[in-house]
Amino acid sequence: MLQQTWTSRCLMKFYAVVAASPTSWESHKVAERIEQRILNSNPVMEAFGNACTLRNNNSSRFGKFIQLQLNGAQQMTGAAVQTYLLEKTRVACQAPSERNFHIFYQIYKGAHAEERVRWHLPEGAAFSWLPHPERTLEEDCFEVTREAMLHLGIDVPTQDNIFQVRGKATPLTCGGGDGQPPS
């Protein structure tokens, strides 16, 4: 697991516990729900924002700003997470021996036959944006990502819309064959 993600998770848990009022069961439940939503955002952000690089199997390609909202009594009343994707070019081009964002491999390995039909992903198809699909990582857990999306309020029809391939994919070239985007 990515160290900064683990650190964020520990901090969120600590802040939620500290911010929850021990005298109010309702405020404790609210803080618990907020904490769970924050924690559920991590698998989604990792799937859509992390990739396997030469140095790290779960390398973050995004920045994250987490804002916790407390009331006057220091009870947690809300939270906001802003994510900044830092490497959009990784979708189209990877260095040799690197992989694309985890979500593509999760879908490729985790989609059921009926989902593949709905999402226009034929069984056994090869995709130019999916190098090294034979490599399996711990991060290739599609069900964890889907469950986290449900907890965040992203229902199955919306997920289907997100995962569906639109149009015909065309091969992309990455500069001079060195894995770098064209200049």
C-alpha positions as CSV (number, residue, x, y, z in Angstrom):
1,M,0.0,0.0,0.0
2,L,1.2,3.5,-0.8
3,Q,2.7,5.1,2.3
4,Q,1.0,8.5,1.8
5,T,-2.3,6.7,1.4
6,W,-1.8,4.8,4.6
7,T,-0.8,8.0,6.4
8,S,-3.9,9.8,5.1
9,R,-6.1,6.9,6.2
10,C,-4.6,7.0,9.7
11,L,-4.9,10.7,10.0
12,M,-8.6,10.6,8.8
13,K,-9.4,8.0,11.4
14,F,-7.7,10.0,14.2
15,Y,-9.5,13.2,13.2
16,A,-12.8,11.5,13.0
17,V,-12.4,9.9,16.5
18,V,-11.1,13.2,18.0
19,A,-13.9,15.2,16.4
20,A,-16.7,12.9,17.4
21,S,-18.4,14.0,20.6
22,P,-18.5,11.2,23.2
23,T,-21.8,12.6,24.6
24,S,-23.8,12.4,21.4
25,W,-24.4,9.1,19.7
26,E,-25.8,10.9,16.6
27,S,-22.7,13.0,16.1
28,H,-20.5,9.9,16.5
29,K,-22.5,8.2,13.8
30,V,-22.2,11.3,11.5
31,A,-18.4,11.3,12.1
32,E,-18.3,7.6,11.4
33,R,-20.1,8.0,8.1
34,I,-17.9,10.9,7.0
35,E,-14.8,8.9,8.0
36,Q,-16.0,5.9,6.0
37,R,-16.6,8.0,2.9
38,I,-13.2,9.5,3.1
39,L,-11.6,6.1,3.5
40,N,-13.7,4.8,0.6
41,S,-12.4,7.5,-1.6
42,N,-8.9,6.0,-1.4
43,P,-9.5,2.8,-3.5
44,V,-11.3,4.9,-6.1
45,M,-8.5,7.5,-6.3
46,E,-5.9,4.8,-6.4
47,A,-7.6,2.9,-9.2
48,F,-8.1,6.0,-11.3
49,G,-4.9,7.8,-10.3
50,N,-2.2,5.2,-9.6
51,A,0.0,3.2,-12.0
52,C,2.7,0.6,-11.9
53,T,6.1,2.4,-12.6
54,L,9.6,1.0,-12.6
55,R,10.1,2.1,-9.0
56,N,6.7,1.5,-7.5
57,N,3.8,-0.9,-8.2
58,N,1.3,1.6,-6.8
59,S,2.8,4.9,-7.8
60,S,0.5,7.9,-7.3
61,R,0.0,10.0,-10.4
62,F,-2.2,12.6,-8.5
63,G,-2.1,15.1,-5.7
64,K,-4.8,15.1,-3.0
65,F,-6.1,17.9,-0.8
66,I,-8.3,16.8,2.1
67,Q,-10.4,19.4,4.0
68,L,-12.2,18.3,7.2
69,Q,-15.0,20.5,8.3
70,L,-15.7,20.9,12.0
71,N,-18.3,22.9,13.9
72,G,-17.8,25.2,16.9
73,A,-17.8,22.2,19.2
74,Q,-15.0,20.6,17.1
75,Q,-17.4,17.9,15.8
76,M,-16.8,16.7,12.3
77,T,-19.6,17.9,10.1
78,G,-18.2,17.2,6.6
79,A,-15.2,16.7,4.4
80,A,-14.0,17.6,0.9
81,V,-11.4,15.8,-1.2
82,Q,-9.9,17.5,-4.2
83,T,-7.8,15.4,-6.5
84,Y,-5.4,16.8,-9.1
85,L,-4.3,14.4,-11.8
86,L,-0.6,15.1,-12.5
87,E,0.1,12.8,-15.5
88,K,-2.7,12.7,-18.1
89,T,-0.2,11.5,-20.7
90,R,0.2,8.2,-18.8
91,V,-3.2,7.2,-20.3
92,A,-1.8,7.2,-23.8
93,C,1.9,6.4,-23.2
94,Q,3.9,4.3,-20.7
95,A,7.6,3.8,-20.5
96,P,8.7,0.2,-21.3
97,S,7.9,-2.2,-18.5
98,E,5.4,0.2,-16.9
99,R,1.6,-0.2,-16.8
100,N,-1.2,2.2,-17.3
101,F,-3.6,3.4,-14.5
102,H,-4.9,0.5,-12.3
103,I,-8.5,0.9,-13.3
104,F,-7.9,-0.3,-16.8
105,Y,-6.4,-3.6,-15.5
106,Q,-9.1,-3.9,-12.9
107,I,-11.8,-3.7,-15.6
108,Y,-9.8,-6.0,-18.0
109,K,-9.4,-8.7,-15.4
110,G,-12.5,-8.2,-13.2
111,A,-15.4,-7.6,-15.7
112,H,-17.9,-10.4,-16.0
113,A,-19.0,-11.6,-19.5
114,E,-22.2,-9.6,-19.4
115,E,-20.4,-6.5,-18.3
116,R,-17.9,-6.9,-21.2
117,V,-20.8,-6.9,-23.6
118,R,-22.4,-3.8,-22.1
119,W,-19.0,-2.0,-21.9
120,H,-17.9,-3.0,-25.5
121,L,-14.9,-4.9,-24.3
122,P,-14.7,-8.2,-26.3
123,E,-13.3,-11.2,-24.5
124,G,-9.6,-11.7,-25.5
125,A,-9.2,-8.4,-27.2
126,A,-5.9,-6.6,-27.0
127,F,-5.7,-2.9,-26.3
128,S,-2.8,-0.6,-27.1
129,W,-3.4,1.4,-24.0
130,L,-3.1,-1.7,-21.8
131,P,0.6,-2.8,-21.8
132,H,1.6,-5.8,-19.7
133,P,-1.9,-7.2,-18.9
134,E,-0.4,-10.5,-18.0
135,R,1.2,-9.0,-14.9
136,T,-1.1,-9.2,-11.8
137,L,-0.7,-6.8,-8.9
138,E,-2.5,-6.6,-5.5
139,E,-4.0,-3.3,-6.9
140,D,-5.9,-5.2,-9.6
141,C,-8.9,-5.7,-7.3
142,F,-11.9,-4.5,-9.2
143,E,-14.5,-5.5,-6.7
144,V,-12.9,-3.3,-4.0
145,T,-13.1,-0.3,-6.3
146,R,-16.7,-1.0,-7.3
147,E,-17.8,-1.4,-3.7
148,A,-16.0,1.8,-2.7
149,M,-17.8,3.6,-5.6
150,L,-21.1,2.3,-4.4
151,H,-20.4,3.6,-0.8
152,L,-19.5,7.0,-2.4
153,G,-22.9,7.2,-4.1
154,I,-21.8,6.1,-7.6
155,D,-24.6,3.6,-8.5
156,V,-24.2,0.7,-10.9
157,P,-25.7,2.5,-13.9
158,T,-23.3,5.4,-13.4
159,Q,-20.4,2.9,-13.0
160,D,-21.5,1.2,-16.3
161,N,-21.4,4.7,-18.0
162,I,-17.9,5.2,-16.6
163,F,-16.5,1.8,-17.6
164,Q,-18.0,1.7,-21.1
165,V,-15.7,2.1,-24.1
166,R,-16.9,4.7,-26.5
167,G,-16.0,4.8,-30.2
168,K,-13.3,2.7,-31.8
169,A,-9.9,2.8,-30.2
170,T,-7.0,3.7,-32.5
171,P,-3.4,2.8,-31.9
172,L,-1.3,5.6,-30.3
173,T,2.3,6.2,-30.7
174,C,4.5,7.6,-28.0
175,G,7.2,9.8,-29.6
176,G,10.3,8.0,-30.8
177,G,9.4,4.7,-29.2
178,D,11.1,5.6,-25.9
179,G,7.8,5.6,-24.0
180,Q,7.8,9.4,-23.8
181,P,5.0,11.5,-25.2
182,P,5.6,13.3,-28.5
183,S,7.2,16.7,-28.0
